[in-house]
Amino acid sequence: MPLHPGNSEAPDDKGGGRRLAVNPFYGETNPVSGMTEAPPTHRLPDAPLSPSTAYQLVHDELMLDGNSRLNLATFVTTWMEPQAGVLMAECRDKNMIDKDEYPRTAELERRCVAMLADLWNAPDPAAAVGCSTTGSSEACMLAGMALKRRWATRNADRYPGARPNLVMGVNVQVCWEKFCNFWEVEPRLVPMEGERFHLDPGAAAELCDENTIGVVGILGSTFDGSYEPVADLCAALDALQERTGLDVPVHVDGASGAMVAPFLDEDLVWDFRLPRVASINTSGHKYGLVYPGVGWALWRDRAALPEELVFRVNYLGGDMPTFALNFSRPGAQVVAQYYSFLRLGQEGYRAVQQASRDVARRVADAVAKLGDFRLLTRGDELPVFAFTTAPDVRAYDVFDVSRRLREKGWLVPAYTFPPNREDLSVLRVVCRNGFSEDLGELFLEDLGRVLPELRRQPRPFTEDKGAATGFHH
């Protein structure tokens, strides 16, 4: 969550500073102020407003937000069936942590963990352990903590003197940088090289030593939607163990791909079928098809999750084991996840994800045919594709394209790649459930409409590329 500093330059609403004008029709509901001016925005108002007035004021301001359905930057689910919304409304007051008071909600969470353990081919699904989280970021933090604690236990004679490290590709989501910062772990990053935009298994193995707590493999890179070769990574670490005796576990960050590959890429081996994979996370609110925010973290067995990280409290009633960074959170998203699993089943998820991939491929192919762009990925792994301007395009760049599409209502992120490919700037389109063929056609039409004017530019107009457009994970 971004940090928002207080507005130190805001006018003093009590001392005659500017106050926003309000529609006079709101006035009959608020005799206190007469509703000729709005309440202050940077301090609590003196008196209460009526519910309808407060709603209208907030509603009107939120009209200036972008349309989430046209946000091709986000991986997060922006559409669910009305029945799911009703269930979530019925559960929004239930505290997920209070398993004694809400035992059925806790049971639905347990069933979701069991379903994921089966989906990800845990050797003994009944022995796998897991939990819901507020999203993949928290799930990754928990998985990283487990890796660090297991390493510290194995190296008790040297820790805390030795500094642990975590090996991963430079393309990891920012949550892994946060983990290393917060938990004092050295990040060892495999850079991009040439047309390889994610981790190289051999290079990752070379960075490992006796202080490596694990290696992170990404099933669906944020930067371009490609899968990292998890099986090859495990093979490289197997060879490392044979040479050196180092036994380095793997965590699979499947924030998106762990809810795509099981349905569309059944022959791809990336999950608990690989003995070296100790844990997996996913975002229920991405291709798990649930509104934000819910994530899942699973460990292949109890040995992979150190018992000392699990806390038990009884002050909500009963004996409640918990492994989480926060405490209270709503049960609505967990219930919605169970609804989606129950509603869709294997075949339903396969149909939804296949439709998203089909749309991504068709739109990517159409973008390539425009002639102005070069595809980096085609949407044939995650339903995501990335593209950049063709070598002969000089009049504009990807930041200009992003800016012009935003004028049409489309949010398409433009950003530079990390080391060693900072020279490469791209656009990325995320195709989710709800981004249908007709919306894809509308997007292509709008992209085609902005190109003639962009081609007539004397040069790219975006000077501050960092501020031109946001990069959304």
C-alpha positions in Angstrom: 0.0 0.0 0.0 1.4 3.4 -0.9 2.2 5.9 1.8 0.2 9.1 1.7 1.8 12.1 3.5 -0.5 14.6 5.2 -1.4 17.6 3.2 0.6 20.3 5.0 -0.3 22.9 2.4 -4.1 22.3 2.7 -6.1 25.5 3.4 -7.4 26.0 6.9 -11.0 25.1 6.5 -12.0 26.9 9.7 -10.1 30.0 8.9 -11.8 30.9 5.6 -9.8 28.7 3.3 -11.4 27.5 0.0 -14.3 25.0 0.4 -15.7 22.9 -2.4 -19.0 23.9 -3.9 -21.7 21.3 -3.6 -24.8 20.6 -5.7 -27.7 22.5 -4.0 -29.9 19.4 -4.4 -27.9 17.8 -1.6 -29.0 20.6 0.8 -32.3 19.2 2.0 -30.5 16.3 3.7 -28.1 18.5 5.7 -29.6 21.4 7.6 -26.4 22.0 9.5 -24.4 23.4 6.6 -27.2 24.1 4.2 -25.1 22.2 1.7 -23.9 25.3 -0.2 -20.3 24.2 0.5 -18.7 20.8 1.1 -17.3 19.6 4.4 -13.5 20.0 4.9 -11.3 17.5 3.2 -8.3 17.4 5.5 -9.8 17.4 9.0 -12.9 15.8 10.5 -16.1 17.8 9.8 -17.7 19.5 12.8 -21.1 17.8 12.4 -22.4 14.5 10.9 -23.8 14.3 7.4 -26.8 12.2 6.4 -25.9 8.8 4.9 -27.2 9.8 1.5 -25.1 13.0 1.4 -22.0 11.3 2.6 -22.4 8.6 0.0 -23.0 11.1 -2.9 -19.9 13.2 -2.0 -17.7 10.1 -2.0 -19.4 8.6 -5.0 -18.9 11.7 -7.1 -15.2 12.0 -6.3 -14.6 8.3 -7.2 -16.1 9.0 -10.6 -12.7 10.4 -11.6 -11.0 7.0 -11.1 -10.2 4.9 -14.2 -12.6 2.2 -15.4 -11.2 -1.1 -13.9 -12.5 -3.1 -16.8 -10.4 -1.1 -19.2 -7.3 -1.4 -16.9 -5.0 -3.6 -19.0 -2.2 -3.0 -16.5 -3.6 -4.9 -13.5 -3.6 -8.7 -13.0 -6.3 -8.3 -10.4 -9.8 -9.6 -11.0 -12.2 -6.9 -12.0 -15.4 -8.9 -12.6 -17.2 -11.6 -10.7 -20.8 -12.9 -10.9 -23.5 -11.1 -8.9 -24.0 -14.2 -6.7 -20.3 -13.9 -5.6 -20.9 -10.3 -4.7 -23.9 -11.2 -2.6 -21.9 -13.9 -0.7 -19.1 -11.4 -0.1 -21.5 -8.9 1.3 -22.9 -11.5 3.6 -19.4 -12.2 5.0 -17.8 -8.8 5.1 -18.4 -8.5 8.8 -16.8 -11.9 9.6 -13.3 -11.8 11.0 -11.3 -14.5 9.2 -8.9 -14.9 12.1 -11.8 -15.8 14.5 -12.1 -19.5 13.6 -13.9 -20.4 16.8 -16.8 -17.9 16.1 -16.9 -18.6 12.4 -16.1 -22.3 12.1 -17.8 -22.8 8.7 -15.8 -19.9 7.1 -12.6 -21.6 8.6 -13.8 -24.9 7.1 -14.1 -23.3 3.6 -10.5 -22.0 4.0 -9.3 -25.5 4.9 -11.1 -26.9 1.8 -9.5 -24.4 -0.5 -6.1 -25.3 0.8 -6.9 -29.0 0.2 -8.1 -28.3 -3.3 -4.9 -26.3 -4.1 -2.7 -29.1 -2.7 -4.4 -31.5 -5.0 -4.3 -29.1 -8.0 -0.5 -28.6 -7.4 0.2 -32.3 -7.1 1.3 -32.4 -3.5 2.7 -35.9 -2.8 0.2 -36.3 0.0 -2.5 -33.6 -0.2 -3.6 -34.4 3.3 -0.1 -33.7 4.6 0.3 -30.4 2.8 -0.2 -27.3 4.9 -1.3 -23.9 3.9 -3.2 -20.7 4.7 -5.0 -17.9 3.1 -3.4 -14.5 3.0 -4.3 -10.9 2.0 -2.5 -11.6 -1.4 0.6 -13.0 -2.9 2.8 -10.4 -1.3 2.0 -11.7 2.2 2.2 -15.3 0.9 5.7 -14.6 -0.4 6.7 -13.1 2.9 5.5 -16.1 4.8 7.3 -18.5 2.4 10.5 -16.5 2.6 10.3 -16.6 6.4 9.9 -20.3 6.3 13.0 -20.6 4.0 15.0 -18.4 6.3 14.1 -20.2 9.5 14.8 -23.6 8.0 18.2 -22.3 6.8 18.9 -20.8 10.3 18.1 -24.1 12.0 20.4 -26.1 9.7 23.2 -23.5 10.3 22.6 -22.8 14.0 26.4 -23.0 14.6 27.0 -20.1 12.2 23.8 -18.0 12.4 23.3 -15.1 13.2 26.9 -14.4 12.3 26.5 -15.5 8.7 24.2 -13.4 6.4 21.5 -15.4 4.5 20.9 -14.8 0.8 18.0 -15.5 -1.6 18.6 -16.1 -5.3 16.1 -14.9 -7.9 15.7 -13.3 -11.2 15.9 -9.5 -11.5 12.3 -9.7 -12.9 10.7 -10.7 -9.5 7.8 -8.7 -8.2 8.7 -6.0 -5.7 7.4 -8.0 -2.8 10.6 -10.1 -2.9 12.7 -7.0 -2.7 10.6 -6.0 0.4 11.1 -9.4 1.9 14.9 -9.2 1.6 14.9 -5.6 3.0 12.5 -6.3 5.9 14.0 -9.6 7.0 17.7 -8.7 6.3 18.4 -11.2 3.6 20.9 -10.5 0.8 19.1 -10.5 -2.6 21.2 -12.2 -5.3 19.7 -11.2 -8.6 20.2 -13.0 -11.9 20.2 -10.2 -14.6 18.4 -10.2 -17.9 20.6 -10.9 -20.9 19.8 -10.3 -24.6 16.4 -11.8 -25.3 16.2 -13.8 -22.1 13.9 -11.7 -19.8 13.9 -14.0 -16.8 16.0 -16.2 -14.6 18.6 -18.5 -16.1 18.8 -21.8 -14.1 22.6 -22.2 -14.5 23.3 -18.7 -13.5 21.0 -19.0 -10.5 22.8 -22.2 -9.3 26.2 -20.4 -9.6 25.0 -17.7 -7.2 24.1 -20.3 -4.5 26.4 -21.0 -1.5 26.1 -22.3 2.0 24.1 -19.2 3.0 21.5 -19.5 0.4 18.0 -20.0 2.0 16.4 -20.8 -1.4 15.8 -19.9 -5.0 12.6 -18.3 -6.3 11.2 -19.4 -9.6 8.4 -17.2 -11.1 5.6 -18.9 -12.9 4.5 -16.0 -14.9 6.8 -13.0 -15.0 5.3 -9.6 -14.2 7.4 -8.0 -16.9 6.3 -10.0 -19.9 4.0 -12.9 -18.8 6.5 -15.7 -19.5 7.0 -18.8 -17.3 10.4 -19.4 -15.8 11.8 -22.9 -16.3 11.2 -24.3 -12.8 12.0 -27.9 -13.8 15.3 -26.8 -15.3 16.0 -24.7 -12.2 15.5 -27.8 -10.0 17.7 -29.9 -12.2 20.5 -27.3 -12.0 20.2 -27.3 -8.2 20.2 -31.1 -8.2 23.5 -31.0 -10.1 24.8 -28.4 -7.6 24.0 -30.7 -4.7 25.8 -33.6 -6.4 28.9 -31.4 -6.8 28.9 -29.6 -3.5 26.4 -31.2 -1.1 24.4 -28.0 -1.0 20.7 -28.7 -0.7 18.9 -25.5 -1.8 15.0 -25.5 -1.8 12.9 -23.8 -4.4 9.9 -21.6 -3.8 7.6 -21.1 -6.8 5.9 -17.7 -7.0 2.9 -18.7 -8.9 1.0 -15.4 -8.2 -0.6 -15.7 -11.7 0.6 -18.9 -13.4 -0.3 -21.3 -10.6 -3.9 -20.7 -11.5 -3.3 -21.0 -15.2 -0.7 -23.8 -15.8 -2.7 -26.6 -14.1 -5.6 -26.1 -16.5 -3.9 -25.1 -19.7 -0.4 -26.6 -19.5 -0.9 -29.9 -17.8 2.3 -31.4 -19.1 4.4 -28.6 -17.7 6.1 -29.9 -14.6 6.6 -27.0 -12.2 4.9 -27.8 -8.9 5.2 -30.3 -6.0 5.9 -33.1 -8.5 9.4 -31.7 -8.3 10.9 -32.8 -4.9 12.9 -29.6 -4.6 9.9 -27.4 -4.6 9.2 -26.7 -0.9 6.4 -24.1 -1.2 4.1 -22.4 -3.7 2.0 -19.2 -3.5 -0.7 -17.8 -5.7 -3.1 -14.8 -5.8 -6.7 -15.8 -5.5 -7.5 -12.3 -6.7 -5.6 -12.7 -10.0 -6.3 -15.7 -12.1 -8.0 -17.4 -9.1 -10.9 -15.1 -10.3 -11.7 -13.5 -6.9 -12.0 -9.8 -6.1 -9.0 -8.4 -4.1 -7.5 -9.3 -1.8 -6.8 -13.0 -1.2 -3.7 -15.1 -1.7 -2.6 -18.6 -0.7 0.6 -20.1 0.5 1.2 -23.9 0.6 4.1 -26.0 1.8 4.6 -29.6 0.5 4.5 -31.0 4.1 4.8 -30.0 7.7 8.6 -30.3 7.7 8.7 -27.4 5.1 7.0 -25.0 7.5 8.8 -24.7 10.9 6.4 -25.2 13.7 7.9 -22.3 15.7 6.5 -19.9 13.1 3.0 -20.9 13.9 1.3 -19.1 16.8 -1.5 -20.3 18.9 -3.9 -18.0 20.7 -7.0 -18.7 22.7 -8.4 -15.3 23.5 -10.9 -15.5 20.7 -12.0 -18.9 22.0 -10.6 -22.3 21.2 -7.0 -23.2 20.2 -6.3 -21.2 17.1 -3.1 -21.8 15.1 -2.2 -18.9 12.9 0.6 -18.0 10.5 0.2 -14.5 9.1 1.7 -11.1 9.2 -1.6 -9.4 10.2 -4.4 -10.5 12.4 -8.0 -9.4 11.6 -9.2 -9.5 8.0 -12.5 -10.2 6.4 -13.6 -13.7 5.5 -15.5 -12.5 2.4 -12.6 -13.1 -0.1 -12.0 -16.7 1.2 -15.7 -17.5 0.8 -15.6 -16.0 -2.7 -12.6 -18.2 -3.5 -14.5 -21.3 -2.4 -17.5 -20.1 -4.4 -15.3 -19.9 -7.5 -13.8 -23.3 -7.0 -17.3 -24.8 -6.4 -18.9 -22.9 -9.3 -16.3 -23.5 -12.0 -14.5 -26.8 -11.1 -11.7 -28.0 -13.3 -13.5 -27.6 -16.6 -14.9 -24.2 -15.8 -11.4 -22.8 -14.9 -10.0 -24.4 -18.0 -12.6 -22.7 -20.2 -12.1 -19.3 -18.5 -8.3 -19.4 -18.7 -8.4 -20.7 -22.3 -10.7 -17.9 -23.3 -8.3 -15.3 -21.8 -5.3 -16.9 -23.5 -7.2 -17.0 -26.9 -8.0 -13.3 -26.6 -4.4 -12.5 -25.6 -3.0 -14.4 -28.6 -5.5 -12.8 -31.1 -4.9 -9.3 -29.8 -1.1 -9.8 -29.8 -1.1 -11.1 -33.4 -3.2 -8.1 -34.5 -0.8 -5.7 -32.8 2.1 -7.4 -34.6 0.3 -6.9 -37.9 0.1 -3.2 -37.5 3.8 -3.0 -38.4 4.7 -0.4 -35.8 5.5 -2.9 -33.0 7.6 -5.9 -32.1 6.2 -8.6 -29.8 8.3 -9.9 -26.9 5.7 -12.4 -25.8 2.5 -13.5 -27.5 0.2 -14.5 -24.6 0.8 -18.2 -25.0 1.9 -18.7 -21.3 0.2 -16.2 -19.1 -2.6 -14.5 -21.0 -0.3 -11.5 -21.1 1.8 -10.0 -23.9 4.5 -7.4 -24.0 5.6 -5.4 -27.0 7.8 -2.5 -28.0 8.1 -0.2 -31.0 9.7 -1.6 -34.1 13.3 -0.6 -34.8 12.4 1.8 -37.6 9.9 3.8 -35.5 11.5 7.1 -34.5 8.6 9.5 -34.2 7.2 8.2 -30.9 7.9 5.7 -28.2 5.9 3.3 -25.9 5.3 6.1 -23.4 3.6 8.2 -26.1 1.4 5.2 -27.0 0.5 4.7 -23.3 -0.4 8.4 -22.9 -2.6 8.5 -26.0 -4.4 5.2 -25.1 -5.1 6.7 -21.6 -7.0 9.5 -23.4 -9.3 6.8 -24.8 -9.9 5.3 -21.4 -7.4 2.4 -21.7 -4.7 1.9 -19.0 -1.7 0.2 -20.6 1.5 0.5 -18.7 4.8 1.5 -20.3 8.0 0.9 -18.5 11.7 0.0 -18.8 13.1 -3.4 -18.1 15.6 -4.0 -15.3 19.4 -4.7 -15.5 20.9 -5.6 -17.9 18.1 -4.5 -20.3 17.3 -1.0 -19.1 17.5 0.0 -22.8 14.3 -1.8 -23.5 11.0 0.0 -23.0 7.8 -1.9 -23.5 4.0 -1.9 -23.2 2.2 -4.8 -21.5 -1.4 -6.0 -21.9 -3.0 -8.3 -19.3 -6.0 -10.2 -20.6 -8.3 -11.2 -17.7 -11.7 -12.8 -17.4 -14.1 -10.1 -18.6 -11.7 -8.8 -21.2 -13.6 -10.4 -24.0 -13.2 -10.5 -27.8 -15.4 -7.5 -28.3 -13.3 -5.4 -25.8 -10.2 -6.7 -27.6 -11.6 -5.4 -30.9 -12.4 -2.0 -29.3 -8.8 -1.8 -27.9 -7.3 -2.6 -31.4 -9.6 0.0 -33.0 -8.4 2.7 -30.5 -4.8 1.7 -30.9 -5.2 2.0 -34.7 -6.8 5.4 -34.4 -3.9 7.0 -32.4 -1.1 5.7 -34.6 -1.5 8.1 -37.6 -1.1 11.1 -35.3 1.8 9.5 -33.4 3.5 8.8 -36.7 3.4 12.5 -37.6 5.2 13.5 -34.4 8.6 15.1 -35.0 10.0 13.1 -32.0 8.9 11.2 -28.9 7.2 13.7 -26.6 7.5 12.0 -23.2 10.4 13.6 -21.4 9.9 12.3 -17.9 9.4 8.6 -18.7 9.3 7.7 -15.0 6.2 9.8 -14.5 4.6 9.0 -17.9 2.7 6.0 -16.8 2.6 3.7 -13.8 3.9 0.1 -13.8 1.3 -2.0 -12.1 2.0 -5.5 -10.9 
